[in-house]
Amino acid sequence: MSMETVAARIYGAIKEQIIDGRYPPGGRITEQQVAAEFNTSRTPVREAMRQLVADGFARFKPNSGTVVREWSFEEMRQIFEVRVFIESEIAGHAATRITPEELAELTRIQDEIELNGPDIGTENTARIGRLNREFHRIVAEASHNERLVSMLASAIEVPIVQQTFRQYTTKRLARSFGHHRELLDAFAAHDSAWAKSVMSSHIHSAKQTLLGEKQHGHA
């Protein structure tokens, strides 16, 4: 296996761990630790780290080394604003273009998301977070609009999206499930305006979950 391939594999794995929250914001990622985990030399690890910094998942700090990027309140607010705009448009396109196969796949994923009900335990929210990213990815693909899809990819890979699930109450998680179910109904009805409206509510609700309490300090 070439060094580039090893570096790409390490990059992908560490990125997933950052998104999942296994490397928390501000947490250190050491070359030694990663090299030991992947049983490899430090050269591909260094390359993977450089890529993580270049793509905005980590930052290099003198005396600390590579640390997981921390997001300011304003950056998080802007990310959610971008998501509301892009994902509402995507949902509108998807409502008119979704195939029966894509709708069936979304329904299957949502069934899996709700498997344990609104259990807010760490293990279940991490599981839901991964499935939720898959749900939103398929909605994006169903829009058959490549430009919107590529714009969204960078917005939903941001680790703060995953953090939202760790802050859900049972009631908020149940509401998120309801949004997804209503979105599926809007897709089945091929109603673009309905789908856009539901997706907008869904993202605003997630934004409130993550930023609501912090918002009062930034009024």
C-alpha positions in Angstrom: 0.0 0.0 0.0 1.5 3.4 -1.0 2.1 6.2 1.5 -0.6 8.3 -0.2 -3.1 5.5 0.3 -2.2 5.0 3.9 -2.4 8.8 4.5 -5.8 8.9 2.9 -7.1 6.0 5.0 -5.8 7.7 8.2 -7.2 11.0 7.1 -10.7 9.4 6.6 -10.7 7.6 9.9 -9.5 10.6 12.0 -12.1 12.8 10.2 -14.9 10.4 11.2 -13.6 10.3 14.8 -13.7 14.1 14.9 -17.2 14.3 13.4 -18.4 11.6 15.8 -16.9 13.6 18.7 -14.4 10.9 19.8 -11.8 13.7 19.4 -13.5 16.6 21.1 -13.0 20.3 20.0 -9.7 21.5 21.4 -8.4 18.0 21.9 -4.9 17.1 20.9 -4.1 14.6 18.1 -0.5 13.4 18.4 1.4 11.8 15.6 2.7 9.1 18.0 -0.8 8.1 19.1 -2.1 7.9 15.5 0.9 6.1 14.2 0.5 3.5 17.0 -3.3 3.2 16.4 -2.7 2.5 12.7 0.5 0.6 13.1 2.4 2.8 10.6 5.3 5.2 10.4 4.8 8.9 11.2 5.2 10.0 7.5 1.7 9.2 6.3 0.3 10.4 9.7 2.0 13.8 9.1 0.4 13.9 5.6 -3.0 13.1 7.0 -2.6 15.7 9.8 -1.7 18.4 7.2 -4.8 17.5 5.2 -7.0 17.7 8.3 -5.6 21.2 9.0 -6.1 22.3 5.3 -9.7 21.1 5.3 -10.5 22.9 8.5 -11.0 20.0 10.9 -7.9 20.7 12.9 -5.5 23.5 13.6 -1.8 23.5 14.3 -0.8 25.3 17.5 2.8 26.0 18.5 3.7 24.0 21.7 0.4 22.0 21.4 0.8 20.4 18.0 -2.4 19.4 16.1 -5.6 20.1 17.9 -9.3 19.6 16.8 -10.7 22.9 15.6 -13.0 24.8 18.0 -15.9 26.7 16.5 -16.9 30.2 17.7 -20.6 31.0 18.3 -20.6 33.2 15.3 -19.1 30.5 13.0 -21.7 28.0 14.2 -24.5 30.4 13.6 -23.3 31.1 10.1 -23.0 27.3 9.4 -26.6 26.8 10.4 -27.8 29.7 8.3 -26.0 28.2 5.3 -27.6 24.8 6.0 -31.1 26.3 6.2 -30.6 28.0 2.8 -29.0 25.1 1.0 -30.9 22.2 2.5 -34.3 23.8 2.0 -33.5 24.3 -1.7 -32.2 20.7 -1.9 -35.4 19.4 -0.3 -37.5 21.4 -2.8 -35.6 19.9 -5.7 -35.7 16.4 -4.2 -39.5 16.5 -3.8 -40.0 16.7 -7.6 -37.1 14.4 -8.6 -36.8 11.7 -6.0 -37.1 8.1 -7.3 -39.2 5.4 -5.5 -35.9 3.6 -4.7 -34.5 6.7 -3.0 -37.7 7.2 -1.0 -37.6 3.6 0.1 -34.0 3.9 1.2 -34.8 7.1 3.2 -37.7 5.3 4.9 -35.4 2.4 5.8 -32.8 4.7 7.3 -35.5 6.5 9.3 -36.8 3.2 10.6 -33.3 2.5 11.8 -32.8 5.9 13.3 -36.0 5.3 15.4 -35.0 1.8 16.4 -34.4 2.6 20.0 -37.0 5.4 20.2 -35.9 8.8 21.6 -33.1 7.3 23.7 -30.6 10.1 24.4 -27.8 7.9 25.7 -24.3 8.5 24.3 -24.2 5.3 22.2 -27.6 5.8 20.6 -27.0 9.5 19.8 -23.7 8.7 18.1 -25.5 5.9 16.1 -28.3 8.3 15.2 -25.8 11.0 14.2 -24.1 8.7 11.6 -27.5 7.6 10.2 -28.7 11.2 10.1 -25.8 12.2 8.0 -26.6 9.3 5.6 -30.3 10.4 5.5 -29.3 14.0 4.6 -26.8 12.8 2.1 -29.4 10.7 0.2 -31.9 13.6 0.3 -29.1 15.7 -1.3 -28.5 13.0 -4.0 -32.2 12.8 -4.7 -32.2 16.5 -5.6 -30.0 15.6 -8.6 -28.4 19.0 -8.4 -24.6 18.5 -8.2 -23.8 22.1 -7.4 -26.1 22.2 -4.3 -24.8 18.7 -3.3 -21.2 19.8 -3.3 -22.0 23.0 -1.4 -23.8 20.9 1.3 -21.0 18.3 1.7 -18.8 20.8 3.5 -21.6 22.1 5.7 -22.8 18.7 7.0 -19.3 17.3 7.7 -18.7 20.1 10.2 -18.3 18.4 13.7 -20.8 20.8 15.3 -23.6 19.1 13.4 -22.8 15.9 15.2 -22.6 17.7 18.6 -26.3 18.7 18.2 -27.4 15.1 18.9 -25.5 15.0 22.1 -27.5 18.0 23.4 -30.9 16.7 22.5 -33.6 16.1 25.1 -36.0 13.2 24.5 -38.6 15.7 23.4 -36.3 17.4 20.9 -35.1 14.1 19.5 -38.8 13.0 19.0 -39.4 16.3 17.2 -36.5 15.6 14.9 -37.9 12.2 14.1 -41.3 13.9 13.3 -39.6 16.3 10.9 -38.0 13.5 9.0 -41.3 11.6 8.8 -43.1 14.7 7.5 -40.3 15.2 5.0 -40.9 11.7 3.7 -44.6 12.5 3.3 -43.8 15.7 1.4 -41.5 13.7 -0.9 -44.2 11.0 -1.4 -46.6 13.8 -2.4 -43.9 15.4 -4.6 -44.8 18.7 -2.9 -41.8 21.0 -3.3 -43.1 23.9 -1.1 -44.0 21.5 1.7 -40.6 19.8 1.6 -38.7 23.2 1.7 -40.8 24.3 4.7 -40.3 21.1 6.7 -36.5 21.1 6.0 -36.3 24.8 7.1 -38.1 24.0 10.4 -35.9 21.0 10.9 -32.6 22.9 10.6 -33.9 25.9 12.6 -34.8 23.4 15.4 -31.3 21.9 15.4 -29.8 25.3 15.4 -31.9 26.2 18.5 -30.9 23.0 20.2 -27.2 23.8 19.8 -27.1 27.6 20.0 -30.2 28.5 22.0 -28.6 28.7 25.4 -25.5 30.3 24.1 -27.5 32.9 22.2 -28.5 34.9 25.2 -24.9 35.7 25.9 -24.5 37.1 22.3 -27.7 39.1 22.0 
